[in-house]
Amino acid sequence: MATVRNRQNTTTITTTETEQPFESKGNDNNNGKPAAAKEKTDPMIYIIFVSLLFDLLAFTIILPLLPSLLEYYRVNDSSGLYDWLTTRVRWFQQLLGAPERYLSVLFGGFLGSMFSFLQFLASPIVGSLSDYYGRKPVLLICASGIALSYLIWACSRNFALFVLARIVGGISKGNISLSMSVITDVSSLRTRGKGMALVGVAFSLGFIVGPMIGAMFAIFSNKSASGGAWFVLPSLLALSLALADVLLLAFCLRETLPEAKRAHEISSALSYGLQLLNVFSIFKFAAIKNVPRKDIQALRSIGLIYFLYLFLYSGLEFTVTFLMYHKFGYTSMDQAKMFLTTGVVMTLLQGSVVRRLPEAKIKSYAIFSLYLIVPAFVLVGLADNSRMLYAGMILFAVSTAFAVTCLTTLVSRYGNDDQKGSVLGIFRSLGALARALGPVVGSIAFWCVGSKITYIAGGLLLVYPAIALQHARI
């Protein structure tokens, strides 16, 4: 016997239908098997895990290459776009008082913010479309768009084409929220946390292995004296991974949202997404209709907490590179060791502890993680040696391992069956908006008031979302 939510998500009912109703086994009873057998993890969760791993490996290969790529386009750009943007970024760099050597980092930050802003625009629309057409076709379109972006990158002999590749990739990144929707479709309340934790593991592994692969290409590019388009090889590798993802989704992923549970009109589904071009509507979850008011209040509370957390988090994440180089004199290899350490900590926790959290403990661990990041920020701000810096960054990694996964699991409880894509799309969109704004505000604070005040103030501000979650009725 299994429990499922009704369309208002306010009660549970007893039914002979499992919470994973999308397996075409035709079973309408337990066939003598214990109820626990119905709580096995659906294989589609592992398909999504592998899909995200392919996607994130391809995505992170480019990260260590950005400085070399920007140098290549500085010398070889024939479109004039690089010089035009450099003028604007240099104005920002001089306004902040950042040293000239950080111009390329700020340039990379601009591209990253643009990418996140495009995700902010695309995620809710993509999620809404999946509520009408189903998860699989929209996921395939997103994966194909991502593959196209790497193909454009491979052909980008000028900077304008490279920016176009990033634009296409950013618009197509709605696949992350769709993957979470698939996990929500096929999981019960008991198994959903495990599925969301596997998403976290995919992120951690992707951000460990991908940059290492990119770093090897970066070393090759630095040693290359030909001045040719050295980035073709890493871009083709990224393209191969993206195509592998397309094939995996096409042949291994089944549709997890049956027609009976989809939105009945494309106009209503699209109106959800289009409303979310209004920032205020996103924070209000205004596109989610026909659910109890207390559920809307819960969604708004979780959404605001998630936004504030990621806004401050991404500011530290971006500016800590400045800190390691400017204050501690870390080389690129030193920085790689730091990020490898934090990545391993997150992977171990998400693969062991987080994925086994019982449903009743999700909120408690989310609160714990938000409180934990406060001393992490403070330690990084006060650090005057590598030990303190590592201590702060390890706390930072522990908090990260729990926070996003637990908050995503909490928000996935809400919304009717035909709204899960929209709910998670809005949630993902809030995160993308935070990541678009956080690095900009973090950079301004870092160079205007210094790292110590920036990180300590950030830590103190993070007390608010922790307290808010503790008192939220969710």
Wavefront OBJ file of the C-alpha trace (Angstrom):
o trace
v 0.000 0.000 0.000
v 1.418 3.401 -0.892
v 0.527 6.979 -0.089
v 0.128 9.652 -2.739
v -0.708 13.320 -2.558
v -3.974 14.585 -3.853
v -3.976 17.407 -6.408
v -3.944 20.013 -3.677
v -1.023 18.336 -1.886
v -2.674 18.908 1.457
v -3.580 15.356 2.436
v -2.530 11.818 1.705
v -4.901 9.082 0.622
v -4.640 5.333 0.765
v -4.522 3.726 -2.647
v -3.456 0.576 -4.430
v -1.587 2.722 -6.966
v 2.087 3.329 -6.273
v 3.602 6.790 -6.171
v 5.615 5.712 -9.184
v 2.600 5.242 -11.476
v 4.545 5.608 -14.684
v 5.939 2.082 -14.872
v 3.845 0.195 -17.394
v 3.632 -3.023 -15.398
v -0.108 -3.028 -15.121
v -0.018 -3.820 -11.423
v -2.942 -2.562 -9.384
v -2.001 -4.324 -6.195
v 1.024 -5.428 -4.278
v 0.873 -9.000 -5.578
v 1.720 -10.276 -2.164
v 4.936 -8.274 -1.931
v 5.684 -6.160 1.102
v 4.962 -2.440 0.789
v 8.652 -1.665 1.168
v 9.224 -3.201 -2.275
v 7.355 -0.295 -3.778
v 9.895 2.106 -2.324
v 12.754 0.975 -4.545
v 14.453 3.767 -6.433
v 13.070 4.113 -9.936
v 15.705 3.388 -12.635
v 14.880 6.694 -14.323
v 16.592 8.477 -11.429
v 19.866 6.805 -12.391
v 19.316 7.705 -16.049
v 18.902 11.329 -14.999
v 22.046 11.064 -12.864
v 24.125 9.864 -15.829
v 22.511 12.459 -18.099
v 23.387 15.286 -15.713
v 26.911 13.923 -15.315
v 27.441 14.028 -19.099
v 25.975 17.526 -19.201
v 28.019 18.907 -16.307
v 31.286 17.350 -17.466
v 30.803 19.054 -20.826
v 29.772 22.318 -19.161
v 32.731 22.509 -16.750
v 35.450 21.675 -19.270
v 35.360 25.294 -20.421
v 35.852 26.870 -16.981
v 39.682 26.611 -16.741
v 39.921 27.535 -20.408
v 38.200 30.924 -20.124
v 41.385 32.976 -19.505
v 43.122 31.360 -22.491
v 39.988 31.712 -24.619
v 39.657 35.393 -23.800
v 43.325 35.902 -24.667
v 42.788 34.110 -27.982
v 39.820 36.323 -28.872
v 41.657 39.452 -27.713
v 44.253 38.762 -30.392
v 42.134 37.129 -33.092
v 38.641 38.609 -32.859
v 37.482 39.969 -36.214
v 33.960 40.880 -35.105
v 34.910 43.878 -32.939
v 32.695 42.620 -30.117
v 35.609 41.764 -27.839
v 37.028 45.314 -27.942
v 33.582 46.803 -27.381
v 32.922 44.649 -24.313
v 36.447 45.128 -22.987
v 35.861 48.862 -22.866
v 32.752 48.362 -20.711
v 34.393 45.815 -18.405
v 37.488 48.007 -17.983
v 35.236 50.872 -16.897
v 33.719 48.579 -14.238
v 37.174 47.365 -13.176
v 38.435 50.936 -12.772
v 35.266 51.926 -10.924
v 35.883 49.150 -8.388
v 39.589 49.856 -8.168
v 40.424 46.241 -9.048
v 43.969 45.635 -10.349
v 44.428 45.382 -14.115
v 45.324 41.678 -13.854
v 41.729 40.915 -12.792
v 40.227 42.316 -15.987
v 39.977 38.848 -17.548
v 38.365 37.459 -14.366
v 35.748 40.220 -14.393
v 35.235 39.557 -18.098
v 34.652 35.892 -17.335
v 32.289 36.905 -14.539
v 30.287 38.978 -17.000
v 29.922 35.970 -19.306
v 28.929 33.778 -16.348
v 26.299 36.279 -15.193
v 24.901 36.459 -18.720
v 24.685 32.654 -18.831
v 22.859 32.542 -15.477
v 20.483 35.319 -16.532
v 19.518 33.326 -19.633
v 18.836 30.326 -17.410
v 16.659 32.588 -15.290
v 14.590 33.436 -18.362
v 14.448 29.922 -19.831
v 13.901 27.612 -16.844
v 10.268 28.465 -15.987
v 9.189 28.515 -19.643
v 10.841 25.158 -20.313
v 9.274 23.720 -17.168
v 5.839 24.942 -18.198
v 6.187 23.451 -21.686
v 7.107 20.106 -20.139
v 3.915 20.186 -18.075
v 1.991 20.170 -21.383
v 4.165 18.177 -23.813
v 5.802 15.851 -21.297
v 9.315 15.737 -19.867
v 11.124 13.660 -22.468
v 10.541 15.728 -25.658
v 11.403 19.009 -23.933
v 14.484 17.447 -22.303
v 15.611 16.239 -25.731
v 15.198 19.732 -27.174
v 17.252 21.212 -24.322
v 19.976 18.573 -24.688
v 20.083 19.152 -28.452
v 20.389 22.907 -27.892
v 23.297 22.339 -25.513
v 25.008 20.125 -28.109
v 24.446 22.835 -30.722
v 26.111 25.385 -28.452
v 29.288 23.265 -28.315
v 29.229 22.863 -32.095
v 29.055 26.659 -32.465
v 31.924 26.963 -29.964
v 34.022 24.583 -32.069
v 33.423 26.847 -35.087
v 33.871 30.145 -33.239
v 36.858 31.750 -34.869
v 35.618 35.136 -33.633
v 34.253 36.326 -30.322
v 30.736 37.013 -31.597
v 30.267 33.313 -32.428
v 31.617 32.326 -29.015
v 29.094 34.623 -27.302
v 26.357 33.154 -29.522
v 27.385 29.686 -28.328
v 27.053 30.809 -24.700
v 23.639 32.340 -25.428
v 22.351 29.127 -27.030
v 23.771 27.106 -24.130
v 22.218 29.388 -21.500
v 18.768 29.238 -23.085
v 18.999 25.439 -23.273
v 19.965 24.968 -19.624
v 16.388 24.381 -18.554
v 17.379 20.709 -18.572
v 18.463 20.990 -14.911
v 15.006 21.894 -13.614
v 13.450 19.333 -15.970
v 15.702 16.640 -14.545
v 14.467 17.514 -11.081
v 10.894 17.335 -12.372
v 11.540 13.809 -13.680
v 12.864 12.786 -10.262
v 9.772 14.266 -8.634
v 7.535 12.377 -11.093
v 8.991 8.953 -10.342
v 9.811 9.203 -6.640
v 7.816 8.928 -3.465
v 8.257 11.201 -0.487
v 10.619 8.608 0.967
v 12.838 8.243 -2.107
v 12.780 11.825 -3.391
v 15.592 12.985 -1.134
v 17.832 10.255 -2.522
v 17.060 11.359 -6.062
v 17.805 14.994 -5.314
v 21.036 13.964 -3.556
v 22.131 12.121 -6.701
v 21.645 15.391 -8.589
v 24.034 16.950 -6.068
v 26.521 14.114 -6.591
v 26.377 14.686 -10.349
v 27.122 18.378 -9.799
v 30.008 17.638 -7.456
v 31.577 15.040 -9.758
v 31.066 17.280 -12.758
v 32.768 20.198 -11.055
v 35.676 17.979 -9.966
v 36.435 16.020 -13.148
v 35.348 18.550 -15.786
v 37.706 21.353 -14.700
v 40.558 18.837 -14.412
v 40.000 17.832 -18.039
v 39.784 21.501 -18.985
v 42.989 22.241 -17.050
v 44.851 19.666 -19.131
v 43.639 21.367 -22.288
v 44.630 24.725 -20.763
v 48.185 23.461 -20.213
v 48.263 22.258 -23.807
v 47.015 25.627 -25.069
v 49.633 27.512 -23.058
v 52.381 25.367 -24.577
v 51.024 25.695 -28.084
v 52.934 28.235 -30.102
v 50.897 27.841 -33.244
v 48.304 30.438 -32.311
v 45.679 28.299 -34.056
v 42.214 27.423 -32.871
v 43.440 25.151 -30.074
v 40.004 25.150 -28.430
v 38.548 22.884 -31.143
v 39.623 19.722 -29.292
v 38.000 20.564 -25.924
v 34.898 21.865 -27.688
v 34.600 18.621 -29.666
v 34.997 16.634 -26.448
v 32.199 18.698 -24.891
v 30.128 18.123 -28.034
v 30.723 14.357 -27.801
v 29.543 14.302 -24.189
v 26.480 16.364 -25.110
v 25.622 14.012 -27.989
v 26.025 11.037 -25.642
v 23.500 12.759 -23.373
v 21.061 13.191 -26.278
v 21.354 9.492 -27.181
v 20.933 8.432 -23.552
v 17.753 10.479 -23.181
v 16.401 9.361 -26.547
v 16.844 5.621 -26.001
v 16.873 5.083 -22.231
v 14.554 7.673 -20.682
v 10.857 6.882 -20.620
v 8.197 9.568 -20.387
v 7.464 10.155 -16.706
v 4.476 12.506 -16.980
v 1.492 10.619 -18.441
v -1.009 12.538 -20.544
v -3.688 12.256 -17.871
v -1.572 14.358 -15.510
v -0.426 17.017 -17.977
v -1.694 20.565 -18.348
v -4.779 20.495 -20.597
v -4.035 23.649 -22.617
v -0.742 24.895 -24.030
v -1.925 28.471 -23.524
v -2.327 27.964 -19.795
v 1.016 26.194 -19.541
v 2.808 28.940 -21.475
v 1.093 31.668 -19.504
v 2.786 30.235 -16.424
v 6.179 30.658 -18.008
v 5.548 34.046 -19.569
v 4.318 35.472 -16.278
v 7.703 34.667 -14.862
v 9.435 37.220 -17.028
v 8.183 39.520 -14.284
v 10.645 39.194 -11.405
v 7.993 39.982 -8.784
v 5.813 37.159 -10.122
v 8.654 34.716 -9.646
v 9.088 35.530 -5.992
v 5.323 35.280 -5.496
v 5.039 31.992 -7.458
v 2.131 33.784 -9.127
v 1.974 31.284 -11.990
v 0.996 28.448 -9.647
v -2.797 28.385 -9.455
v -5.463 26.215 -7.837
v -3.415 25.207 -4.837
v -4.114 26.018 -1.174
v -2.941 29.399 0.038
v -0.731 27.815 2.681
v 1.108 25.921 -0.086
v 1.710 29.173 -1.967
v 3.007 30.763 1.236
v 5.339 27.802 1.732
v 6.628 28.080 -1.840
v 7.254 31.810 -1.424
v 9.137 31.229 1.831
v 11.363 28.497 0.378
v 11.930 30.489 -2.814
v 13.039 33.629 -0.963
v 15.312 31.625 1.340
v 16.861 29.850 -1.657
v 17.412 33.125 -3.522
v 19.083 34.869 -0.567
v 21.259 31.837 0.125
v 22.480 31.500 -3.465
v 22.857 35.261 -3.913
v 25.314 35.484 -1.007
v 26.823 32.066 -1.770
v 27.637 32.905 -5.395
v 29.220 36.209 -4.331
v 31.716 34.297 -2.170
v 32.143 31.559 -4.736
v 33.151 34.088 -7.395
v 35.315 36.424 -5.315
v 37.203 33.724 -3.395
v 39.379 33.378 -6.501
v 40.424 36.996 -5.995
v 41.054 36.307 -2.317
v 43.239 33.248 -2.896
v 45.378 35.059 -5.448
v 45.430 38.560 -3.981
v 45.815 37.749 -0.268
v 47.443 34.300 -0.218
v 49.353 34.317 -3.499
v 47.812 31.027 -4.631
v 48.798 29.762 -8.065
v 46.294 28.130 -10.415
v 47.417 24.733 -9.092
v 46.900 25.880 -5.485
v 43.394 27.017 -6.357
v 42.719 23.719 -8.139
v 43.695 21.833 -4.971
v 41.306 23.947 -2.932
v 38.372 23.351 -5.256
v 39.242 19.663 -5.543
v 39.128 19.396 -1.735
v 35.730 21.071 -1.472
v 34.401 19.050 -4.384
v 35.456 15.756 -2.804
v 33.840 16.749 0.513
v 30.548 17.552 -1.237
v 30.614 14.335 -3.273
v 31.276 12.130 -0.256
v 28.516 13.748 1.791
v 25.939 13.748 -0.985
v 26.751 10.182 -1.978
v 26.570 8.831 1.560
v 24.720 11.012 4.085
v 22.439 13.331 2.088
v 20.920 10.656 -0.147
v 19.896 8.645 2.925
v 18.201 11.453 4.831
v 14.705 10.471 5.966
v 11.884 12.661 4.714
v 11.087 13.898 8.220
v 14.643 15.206 8.652
v 14.961 17.171 5.390
v 13.897 20.510 6.875
v 16.114 20.057 9.950
v 19.193 19.404 7.840
v 18.360 22.331 5.568
v 18.266 24.601 8.632
v 21.534 23.090 9.878
v 23.226 23.748 6.525
v 22.102 27.378 6.425
v 23.406 28.021 9.918
v 26.665 26.227 9.104
v 27.532 28.564 6.246
v 27.588 31.536 8.649
v 30.852 30.489 10.389
v 32.156 29.372 6.984
v 31.882 32.933 5.668
v 33.340 34.383 8.857
v 36.332 32.026 8.813
v 37.111 32.856 5.190
v 36.888 36.559 5.979
v 39.148 36.308 9.047
v 41.613 33.832 7.516
v 45.222 34.958 7.673
v 46.707 31.568 6.808
v 45.864 28.610 4.581
v 44.608 26.455 7.449
v 41.879 28.930 8.353
v 41.010 29.380 4.701
v 40.722 25.617 4.178
v 38.628 25.303 7.361
v 36.200 27.950 6.104
v 35.989 26.436 2.623
v 35.403 22.928 3.991
v 32.526 24.233 6.135
v 31.340 25.990 2.999
v 31.399 22.641 1.142
v 29.547 20.799 3.925
v 26.829 23.440 3.908
v 26.567 23.278 0.121
v 26.243 19.484 0.164
v 23.065 19.717 2.228
v 21.501 23.099 1.453
v 20.527 23.023 -2.219
v 19.501 19.356 -2.188
v 17.352 19.732 0.935
v 15.699 22.964 -0.240
v 14.941 21.409 -3.650
v 13.402 18.380 -1.963
v 11.257 20.657 0.190
v 9.954 22.694 -2.735
v 9.237 19.558 -4.802
v 6.466 18.645 -2.343
v 4.227 21.430 -3.589
v 2.085 21.983 -6.665
v -0.349 19.714 -8.486
v 0.909 16.919 -10.742
v 0.569 19.113 -13.833
v 2.525 21.939 -12.141
v 5.682 20.188 -10.944
v 7.665 21.387 -13.954
v 6.514 24.951 -13.368
v 7.279 24.852 -9.635
v 10.796 23.505 -10.126
v 11.313 25.798 -13.116
v 10.471 28.831 -10.955
v 12.720 27.520 -8.205
v 15.594 26.983 -10.628
v 14.939 30.409 -12.135
v 15.287 32.055 -8.720
v 18.648 30.312 -8.324
v 19.789 31.457 -11.758
v 18.792 35.049 -10.975
v 20.745 34.858 -7.713
v 23.789 33.554 -9.567
v 23.480 36.321 -12.145
v 23.432 39.092 -9.513
v 25.586 37.623 -6.721
v 28.985 37.817 -8.455
v 28.390 41.427 -9.491
v 27.434 42.569 -5.982
v 30.173 40.394 -4.467
v 32.812 41.958 -6.703
v 31.684 45.475 -5.842
v 31.796 44.715 -2.119
v 35.142 42.885 -2.338
v 36.969 45.747 -4.018
v 35.163 48.614 -2.262
v 35.166 47.506 1.395
v 37.629 44.594 1.422
v 37.348 40.836 1.780
v 37.082 40.751 5.577
v 34.023 43.009 5.794
v 32.474 41.414 2.700
v 32.591 37.846 4.001
v 31.753 38.622 7.637
v 28.796 40.760 6.550
v 27.718 38.016 4.136
v 27.839 35.467 6.946
v 25.771 37.652 9.267
v 23.202 38.273 6.543
v 22.869 34.516 6.053
v 21.504 34.221 9.588
v 18.207 35.585 8.239
v 17.381 32.754 5.771
v 18.379 30.210 8.438
v 15.994 31.749 10.984
v 13.300 32.192 8.341
v 13.457 28.517 7.403
v 13.419 27.487 11.058
v 10.143 29.329 11.599
v 8.560 28.582 8.216
v 5.478 26.386 8.256
v 6.459 23.898 5.580
l 1 2 3 4 5 6 7 8 9 10 11 12 13 14 15 16 17 18 19 20 21 22 23 24 25 26 27 28 29 30 31 32 33 34 35 36 37 38 39 40 41 42 43 44 45 46 47 48 49 50 51 52 53 54 55 56 57 58 59 60 61 62 63 64 65 66 67 68 69 70 71 72 73 74 75 76 77 78 79 80 81 82 83 84 85 86 87 88 89 90 91 92 93 94 95 96 97 98 99 100 101 102 103 104 105 106 107 108 109 110 111 112 113 114 115 116 117 118 119 120 121 122 123 124 125 126 127 128 129 130 131 132 133 134 135 136 137 138 139 140 141 142 143 144 145 146 147 148 149 150 151 152 153 154 155 156 157 158 159 160 161 162 163 164 165 166 167 168 169 170 171 172 173 174 175 176 177 178 179 180 181 182 183 184 185 186 187 188 189 190 191 192 193 194 195 196 197 198 199 200 201 202 203 204 205 206 207 208 209 210 211 212 213 214 215 216 217 218 219 220 221 222 223 224 225 226 227 228 229 230 231 232 233 234 235 236 237 238 239 240 241 242 243 244 245 246 247 248 249 250 251 252 253 254 255 256 257 258 259 260 261 262 263 264 265 266 267 268 269 270 271 272 273 274 275 276 277 278 279 280 281 282 283 284 285 286 287 288 289 290 291 292 293 294 295 296 297 298 299 300 301 302 303 304 305 306 307 308 309 310 311 312 313 314 315 316 317 318 319 320 321 322 323 324 325 326 327 328 329 330 331 332 333 334 335 336 337 338 339 340 341 342 343 344 345 346 347 348 349 350 351 352 353 354 355 356 357 358 359 360 361 362 363 364 365 366 367 368 369 370 371 372 373 374 375 376 377 378 379 380 381 382 383 384 385 386 387 388 389 390 391 392 393 394 395 396 397 398 399 400 401 402 403 404 405 406 407 408 409 410 411 412 413 414 415 416 417 418 419 420 421 422 423 424 425 426 427 428 429 430 431 432 433 434 435 436 437 438 439 440 441 442 443 444 445 446 447 448 449 450 451 452 453 454 455 456 457 458 459 460 461 462 463 464 465 466 467 468 469 470 471 472 473 474
